[in-house]
Amino acid sequence: MSQPSIPEAPVQTRALALTLLSLLSLPAANAADIGIRVIAAGEVAPGVYGRVEFGTGALPPLVYADPIVIVRPAPSVIVQPVYLHVPPGHAKNWGKHCQRYDACGRPVYFVRSAEYDKPKKKKKDK
């Protein structure tokens, strides 16, 4: 009795399998190491939030002159500051929102956009 033949997989399937195997052989990365960076030329746009990379250009306008740090690192650890564009409410209450940006333990400079310059809505009198 002969064994049933196994059909050969298409080239795309084999390539995908090899790619997945090669990825599995790489060292595991921390969640903090994986991220998406968007680098845009020009002014920071309202409604687009996240880390701001400005390269060798001039520093962007900031919300506060000094960085905000929620969890201070050990004195022997030097942590580079990060520049973030966040909604005004997140910057105002940073301790509540810093985990979303993985930035509780590092100095954060908040980048100003036109969104911060909007007049505040006044509460209606009852």
Secondary structure, 3 states (H helix, E strand, C coil): CCCCCCCCCCHHHHHHHHHHHHHHCCCCCCHHHCCCCCCCCCCCCCCCCEECCCCCCCCCCECCCCCECCCCCCCCCCCCCEEEECCHHHHHCHHHHHHHHCCCCCCEEEECCHHHHCCCCCCCCC
